Amino acid sequence: MSIMNGPETTKIIRSGSNIKNSRIPITAMTANAMEGDKETCLAAGMDDYIIKPIKVAKLLAILKRYSSVKEDESIKTLVEQRNGKLQK
């Protein structure tokens, strides 16, 4: 059992108390897709929300949205690996 849930943890991070970078992007990743969960997470200060099972395209879109690198070869490589175009 965890001590704090995501919204509680986010509120502490966003408060800036003893946190070096309180504006780091935070995305909720949950299997609990109940009505009102997204709003609760966003109201707590999270930047985004994604439900499981994760769709790769949706996850990559979120990563790109909050990344300082707009188009990165590593993201293209990840997509190609996921699509079976690269062998490793």
N, CA, C and O atoms as a GROMACS GRO file, in nm:
protein
  352
    1MET      N    1   0.084  -0.118   0.000
    1MET     CA    2   0.000   0.000   0.000
    1MET      C    3   0.089   0.124   0.000
    1MET      O    4   0.183   0.133   0.079
    2SER      N    5   0.059   0.218  -0.087
    2SER     CA    6   0.140   0.339  -0.096
    2SER      C    7   0.101   0.440   0.012
    2SER      O    8  -0.010   0.436   0.067
    3ILE      N    9   0.193   0.529   0.042
    3ILE     CA   10   0.170   0.631   0.143
    3ILE      C   11   0.086   0.745   0.087
    3ILE      O   12  -0.003   0.796   0.154
    4MET      N   13   0.115   0.785  -0.038
    4MET     CA   14   0.040   0.894  -0.102
    4MET      C   15  -0.004   0.850  -0.241
    4MET      O   16   0.062   0.767  -0.304
    5ASN      N   17  -0.113   0.905  -0.288
    5ASN     CA   18  -0.156   0.879  -0.425
    5ASN      C   19  -0.097   0.986  -0.517
    5ASN      O   20  -0.031   1.079  -0.471
    6GLY      N   21  -0.123   0.972  -0.644
    6GLY     CA   22  -0.067   1.065  -0.743
    6GLY      C   23  -0.105   1.210  -0.722
    6GLY      O   24  -0.017   1.296  -0.722
    7PRO      N   25  -0.235   1.240  -0.704
    7PRO     CA   26  -0.273   1.380  -0.682
    7PRO      C   27  -0.209   1.441  -0.556
    7PRO      O   28  -0.170   1.557  -0.558
    8GLU      N   29  -0.198   1.363  -0.449
    8GLU     CA   30  -0.135   1.413  -0.326
    8GLU      C   31   0.013   1.444  -0.350
    8GLU      O   32   0.063   1.548  -0.309
    9THR      N   33   0.080   1.353  -0.418
    9THR     CA   34   0.221   1.371  -0.448
    9THR      C   35   0.242   1.492  -0.538
    9THR      O   36   0.334   1.570  -0.518
   10THR      N   37   0.156   1.507  -0.637
   10THR     CA   38   0.166   1.621  -0.730
   10THR      C   39   0.150   1.752  -0.656
   10THR      O   40   0.225   1.847  -0.681
   11LYS      N   41   0.054   1.760  -0.565
   11LYS     CA   42   0.033   1.884  -0.488
   11LYS      C   43   0.158   1.921  -0.409
   11LYS      O   44   0.192   2.039  -0.400
   12ILE      N   45   0.225   1.822  -0.352
   12ILE     CA   46   0.349   1.850  -0.277
   12ILE      C   47   0.458   1.899  -0.371
   12ILE      O   48   0.528   1.996  -0.340
   13ILE      N   49   0.473   1.834  -0.486
   13ILE     CA   50   0.574   1.877  -0.583
   13ILE      C   51   0.545   2.019  -0.630
   13ILE      O   52   0.635   2.102  -0.636
   14ARG      N   53   0.420   2.046  -0.664
   14ARG     CA   54   0.383   2.179  -0.715
   14ARG      C   55   0.394   2.288  -0.609
   14ARG      O   56   0.409   2.406  -0.643
   15SER      N   57   0.386   2.252  -0.482
   15SER     CA   58   0.397   2.353  -0.376
   15SER      C   59   0.537   2.412  -0.371
   15SER      O   60   0.556   2.522  -0.320
   16GLY      N   61   0.634   2.339  -0.426
   16GLY     CA   62   0.771   2.388  -0.431
   16GLY      C   63   0.849   2.369  -0.304
   16GLY      O   64   0.968   2.402  -0.300
   17SER      N   65   0.788   2.316  -0.200
   17SER     CA   66   0.860   2.299  -0.074
   17SER      C   67   0.963   2.187  -0.086
   17SER      O   68   0.929   2.070  -0.106
   18ASN      N   69   1.088   2.226  -0.074
   18ASN     CA   70   1.202   2.133  -0.081
   18ASN      C   71   1.212   2.058  -0.214
   18ASN      O   72   1.273   1.951  -0.219
   19ILE      N   73   1.153   2.111  -0.320
   19ILE     CA   74   1.161   2.049  -0.452
   19ILE      C   75   1.239   2.145  -0.542
   19ILE      O   76   1.202   2.262  -0.555
   20LYS      N   77   1.346   2.096  -0.603
   20LYS     CA   78   1.430   2.181  -0.687
   20LYS      C   79   1.357   2.229  -0.812
   20LYS      O   80   1.366   2.347  -0.847
   21ASN      N   81   1.284   2.141  -0.880
   21ASN     CA   82   1.215   2.178  -1.003
   21ASN      C   83   1.067   2.144  -0.988
   21ASN      O   84   1.022   2.037  -1.029
   22SER      N   85   0.992   2.236  -0.929
   22SER     CA   86   0.850   2.209  -0.904
   22SER      C   87   0.764   2.216  -1.030
   22SER      O   88   0.646   2.182  -1.024
   23ARG      N   89   0.821   2.259  -1.144
   23ARG     CA   90   0.743   2.264  -1.269
   23ARG      C   91   0.778   2.151  -1.364
   23ARG      O   92   0.748   2.159  -1.483
   24ILE      N   93   0.839   2.046  -1.313
   24ILE     CA   94   0.864   1.929  -1.396
   24ILE      C   95   0.731   1.874  -1.445
   24ILE      O   96   0.635   1.868  -1.368
   25PRO      N   97   0.721   1.833  -1.571
   25PRO     CA   98   0.594   1.778  -1.621
   25PRO      C   99   0.554   1.651  -1.547
   25PRO      O  100   0.636   1.563  -1.523
   26ILE      N  101   0.427   1.642  -1.512
   26ILE     CA  102   0.374   1.524  -1.444
   26ILE      C  103   0.253   1.475  -1.523
   26ILE      O  104   0.160   1.551  -1.550
   27THR      N  105   0.256   1.348  -1.560
   27THR     CA  106   0.146   1.285  -1.633
   27THR      C  107   0.093   1.168  -1.551
   27THR      O  108   0.170   1.081  -1.511
   28ALA      N  109  -0.036   1.167  -1.527
   28ALA     CA  110  -0.098   1.053  -1.460
   28ALA      C  111  -0.106   0.937  -1.557
   28ALA      O  112  -0.147   0.954  -1.672
   29MET      N  113  -0.066   0.819  -1.511
   29MET     CA  114  -0.075   0.698  -1.592
   29MET      C  115  -0.150   0.597  -1.505
   29MET      O  116  -0.094   0.545  -1.408
   30THR      N  117  -0.273   0.570  -1.540
   30THR     CA  118  -0.357   0.492  -1.450
   30THR      C  119  -0.446   0.391  -1.521
   30THR      O  120  -0.481   0.407  -1.638
   31ALA      N  121  -0.480   0.288  -1.449
   31ALA     CA  122  -0.579   0.191  -1.496
   31ALA      C  123  -0.716   0.226  -1.440
   31ALA      O  124  -0.818   0.171  -1.481
   32ASN      N  125  -0.718   0.319  -1.344
   32ASN     CA  126  -0.844   0.361  -1.282
   32ASN      C  127  -0.906   0.474  -1.362
   32ASN      O  128  -0.889   0.592  -1.330
   33ALA      N  129  -0.977   0.437  -1.465
   33ALA     CA  130  -1.038   0.537  -1.554
   33ALA      C  131  -1.182   0.563  -1.512
   33ALA      O  132  -1.276   0.543  -1.589
   34MET      N  133  -1.198   0.606  -1.389
   34MET     CA  134  -1.331   0.636  -1.337
   34MET      C  135  -1.368   0.779  -1.373
   34MET      O  136  -1.281   0.863  -1.392
   35GLU      N  137  -1.497   0.805  -1.382
   35GLU     CA  138  -1.543   0.939  -1.412
   35GLU      C  139  -1.491   1.036  -1.307
   35GLU      O  140  -1.504   1.011  -1.187
   36GLY      N  141  -1.433   1.144  -1.352
   36GLY     CA  142  -1.380   1.246  -1.261
   36GLY      C  143  -1.234   1.231  -1.227
   36GLY      O  144  -1.174   1.324  -1.172
   37ASP      N  145  -1.173   1.116  -1.259
   37ASP     CA  146  -1.031   1.096  -1.227
   37ASP      C  147  -0.940   1.194  -1.302
   37ASP      O  148  -0.848   1.250  -1.243
   38LYS      N  149  -0.966   1.214  -1.429
   38LYS     CA  150  -0.883   1.306  -1.508
   38LYS      C  151  -0.890   1.446  -1.448
   38LYS      O  152  -0.788   1.513  -1.432
   39GLU      N  153  -1.010   1.490  -1.416
   39GLU     CA  154  -1.028   1.624  -1.360
   39GLU      C  155  -0.956   1.637  -1.225
   39GLU      O  156  -0.898   1.741  -1.196
   40THR      N  157  -0.962   1.531  -1.143
   40THR     CA  158  -0.893   1.531  -1.014
   40THR      C  159  -0.743   1.546  -1.032
   40THR      O  160  -0.678   1.623  -0.961
   41CYS      N  161  -0.688   1.472  -1.127
   41CYS     CA  162  -0.544   1.477  -1.154
   41CYS      C  163  -0.502   1.614  -1.205
   41CYS      O  164  -0.402   1.670  -1.160
   42LEU      N  165  -0.577   1.668  -1.298
   42LEU     CA  166  -0.544   1.800  -1.354
   42LEU      C  167  -0.560   1.910  -1.248
   42LEU      O  168  -0.480   2.003  -1.244
   43ALA      N  169  -0.662   1.898  -1.166
   43ALA     CA  170  -0.684   1.997  -1.059
   43ALA      C  171  -0.571   1.994  -0.955
   43ALA      O  172  -0.542   2.095  -0.892
   44ALA      N  173  -0.509   1.878  -0.939
   44ALA     CA  174  -0.398   1.864  -0.845
   44ALA      C  175  -0.269   1.926  -0.899
   44ALA      O  176  -0.173   1.946  -0.826
   45GLY      N  177  -0.269   1.957  -1.029
   45GLY     CA  178  -0.152   2.019  -1.090
   45GLY      C  179  -0.080   1.934  -1.192
   45GLY      O  180   0.025   1.973  -1.244
   46MET      N  181  -0.135   1.817  -1.222
   46MET     CA  182  -0.073   1.734  -1.326
   46MET      C  183  -0.092   1.800  -1.462
   46MET      O  184  -0.188   1.874  -1.484
   47ASP      N  185  -0.001   1.771  -1.552
   47ASP     CA  186  -0.005   1.831  -1.685
   47ASP      C  187  -0.088   1.751  -1.784
   47ASP      O  188  -0.145   1.806  -1.878
   48ASP      N  189  -0.095   1.620  -1.763
   48ASP     CA  190  -0.164   1.535  -1.859
   48ASP      C  191  -0.212   1.409  -1.790
   48ASP      O  192  -0.184   1.386  -1.673
   49TYR      N  193  -0.285   1.326  -1.865
   49TYR     CA  194  -0.350   1.208  -1.810
   49TYR      C  195  -0.359   1.104  -1.922
   49TYR      O  196  -0.402   1.135  -2.032
   50ILE      N  197  -0.318   0.981  -1.892
   50ILE     CA  198  -0.327   0.874  -1.990
   50ILE      C  199  -0.373   0.747  -1.918
   50ILE      O  200  -0.330   0.719  -1.806
   51ILE      N  201  -0.461   0.672  -1.982
   51ILE     CA  202  -0.513   0.551  -1.920
   51ILE      C  203  -0.451   0.426  -1.982
   51ILE      O  204  -0.410   0.425  -2.098
   52LYS      N  205  -0.446   0.322  -1.901
   52LYS     CA  206  -0.397   0.192  -1.947
   52LYS      C  207  -0.513   0.113  -2.005
   52LYS      O  208  -0.626   0.129  -1.959
   53PRO      N  209  -0.490   0.029  -2.104
   53PRO     CA  210  -0.361   0.001  -2.166
   53PRO      C  211  -0.314   0.120  -2.248
   53PRO      O  212  -0.392   0.186  -2.316
   54ILE      N  213  -0.185   0.144  -2.242
   54ILE     CA  214  -0.124   0.259  -2.308
   54ILE      C  215  -0.115   0.236  -2.458
   54ILE      O  216  -0.070   0.130  -2.503
   55LYS      N  217  -0.157   0.335  -2.533
   55LYS     CA  218  -0.138   0.335  -2.678
   55LYS      C  219  -0.008   0.411  -2.706
   55LYS      O  220   0.008   0.525  -2.663
   56VAL      N  221   0.083   0.346  -2.777
   56VAL     CA  222   0.216   0.403  -2.800
   56VAL      C  223   0.207   0.542  -2.862
   56VAL      O  224   0.280   0.632  -2.820
   57ALA      N  225   0.121   0.561  -2.960
   57ALA     CA  226   0.109   0.692  -3.026
   57ALA      C  227   0.068   0.800  -2.927
   57ALA      O  228   0.120   0.912  -2.933
   58LYS      N  229  -0.023   0.769  -2.837
   58LYS     CA  230  -0.068   0.865  -2.736
   58LYS      C  231   0.046   0.898  -2.639
   58LYS      O  232   0.067   1.015  -2.606
   59LEU      N  233   0.119   0.796  -2.594
   59LEU     CA  234   0.231   0.819  -2.504
   59LEU      C  235   0.339   0.904  -2.570
   59LEU      O  236   0.391   0.997  -2.508
   60LEU      N  237   0.372   0.873  -2.694
   60LEU     CA  238   0.473   0.951  -2.766
   60LEU      C  239   0.428   1.095  -2.784
   60LEU      O  240   0.510   1.187  -2.775
   61ALA      N  241   0.300   1.117  -2.810
   61ALA     CA  242   0.248   1.254  -2.825
   61ALA      C  243   0.265   1.331  -2.695
   61ALA      O  244   0.301   1.449  -2.696
   62ILE      N  245   0.238   1.266  -2.583
   62ILE     CA  246   0.254   1.332  -2.453
   62ILE      C  247   0.402   1.362  -2.427
   62ILE      O  248   0.436   1.472  -2.382
   63LEU      N  249   0.489   1.267  -2.455
   63LEU     CA  250   0.633   1.289  -2.434
   63LEU      C  251   0.684   1.404  -2.520
   63LEU      O  252   0.761   1.488  -2.473
   64LYS      N  253   0.641   1.409  -2.644
   64LYS     CA  254   0.683   1.518  -2.734
   64LYS      C  255   0.630   1.652  -2.686
   64LYS      O  256   0.700   1.753  -2.696
   65ARG      N  257   0.508   1.654  -2.633
   65ARG     CA  258   0.446   1.778  -2.586
   65ARG      C  259   0.528   1.845  -2.477
   65ARG      O  260   0.537   1.968  -2.472
   66TYR      N  261   0.587   1.765  -2.388
   66TYR     CA  262   0.658   1.821  -2.274
   66TYR      C  263   0.808   1.812  -2.285
   66TYR      O  264   0.880   1.848  -2.191
   67SER      N  265   0.858   1.766  -2.398
   67SER     CA  266   1.001   1.754  -2.420
   67SER      C  267   1.055   1.884  -2.477
   67SER      O  268   0.988   1.954  -2.553
   68SER      N  269   1.178   1.916  -2.438
   68SER     CA  270   1.242   2.034  -2.496
   68SER      C  271   1.294   2.003  -2.636
   68SER      O  272   1.327   2.094  -2.712
   69VAL      N  273   1.301   1.876  -2.671
   69VAL     CA  274   1.343   1.833  -2.804
   69VAL      C  275   1.216   1.803  -2.883
   69VAL      O  276   1.140   1.713  -2.848
   70LYS      N  277   1.194   1.878  -2.990
   70LYS     CA  278   1.069   1.864  -3.064
   70LYS      C  279   1.066   1.741  -3.154
   70LYS      O  280   0.965   1.672  -3.161
   71GLU      N  281   1.173   1.714  -3.223
   71GLU     CA  282   1.177   1.595  -3.308
   71GLU      C  283   1.308   1.524  -3.279
   71GLU      O  284   1.416   1.577  -3.305
   72ASP      N  285   1.299   1.407  -3.225
   72ASP     CA  286   1.417   1.337  -3.178
   72ASP      C  287   1.428   1.202  -3.246
   72ASP      O  288   1.329   1.130  -3.261
   73GLU      N  289   1.548   1.167  -3.287
   73GLU     CA  290   1.571   1.039  -3.354
   73GLU      C  291   1.536   0.921  -3.263
   73GLU      O  292   1.492   0.816  -3.310
   74SER      N  293   1.556   0.938  -3.131
   74SER     CA  294   1.528   0.826  -3.041
   74SER      C  295   1.379   0.794  -3.040
   74SER      O  296   1.342   0.677  -3.024
   75ILE      N  297   1.295   0.893  -3.056
   75ILE     CA  298   1.150   0.868  -3.062
   75ILE      C  299   1.118   0.793  -3.191
   75ILE      O  300   1.039   0.698  -3.190
   76LYS      N  301   1.178   0.835  -3.303
   76LYS     CA  302   1.156   0.765  -3.429
   76LYS      C  303   1.202   0.620  -3.419
   76LYS      O  304   1.135   0.529  -3.468
   77THR      N  305   1.317   0.599  -3.354
   77THR     CA  306   1.370   0.465  -3.337
   77THR      C  307   1.275   0.380  -3.253
   77THR      O  308   1.249   0.264  -3.286
   78LEU      N  309   1.222   0.438  -3.146
   78LEU     CA  310   1.128   0.366  -3.061
   78LEU      C  311   1.004   0.323  -3.141
   78LEU      O  312   0.959   0.209  -3.128
   79VAL      N  313   0.952   0.413  -3.222
   79VAL     CA  314   0.833   0.381  -3.302
   79VAL      C  315   0.867   0.272  -3.403
   79VAL      O  316   0.789   0.179  -3.423
   80GLU      N  317   0.983   0.283  -3.468
   80GLU     CA  318   1.023   0.182  -3.565
   80GLU      C  319   1.042   0.046  -3.500
   80GLU      O  320   1.002  -0.056  -3.556
   81GLN      N  321   1.103   0.043  -3.381
   81GLN     CA  322   1.120  -0.082  -3.310
   81GLN      C  323   0.984  -0.140  -3.274
   81GLN      O  324   0.961  -0.260  -3.288
   82ARG      N  325   0.895  -0.055  -3.228
   82ARG     CA  326   0.762  -0.098  -3.189
   82ARG      C  327   0.687  -0.157  -3.309
   82ARG      O  328   0.610  -0.253  -3.296
   83ASN      N  329   0.710  -0.099  -3.425
   83ASN     CA  330   0.643  -0.146  -3.547
   83ASN      C  331   0.717  -0.261  -3.613
   83ASN      O  332   0.675  -0.310  -3.718
   84GLY      N  333   0.829  -0.306  -3.553
   84GLY     CA  334   0.903  -0.421  -3.605
   84GLY      C  335   0.989  -0.391  -3.724
   84GLY      O  336   1.028  -0.483  -3.797
   85LYS      N  337   1.020  -0.263  -3.747
   85LYS     CA  338   1.101  -0.228  -3.864
   85LYS      C  339   1.251  -0.239  -3.837
   85LYS      O  340   1.330  -0.246  -3.930
   86LEU      N  341   1.289  -0.241  -3.709
   86LEU     CA  342   1.430  -0.255  -3.676
   86LEU      C  343   1.450  -0.385  -3.600
   86LEU      O  344   1.365  -0.426  -3.521
   87GLN      N  345   1.561  -0.448  -3.625
   87GLN     CA  346   1.594  -0.572  -3.553
   87GLN      C  347   1.706  -0.542  -3.455
   87GLN      O  348   1.802  -0.473  -3.489
   88LYS      N  349   1.693  -0.592  -3.334
   88LYS     CA  350   1.800  -0.576  -3.233
   88LYS      C  351   1.822  -0.706  -3.163
   88LYS      O  352   1.908  -0.714  -3.075
   0.00000   0.00000   0.00000
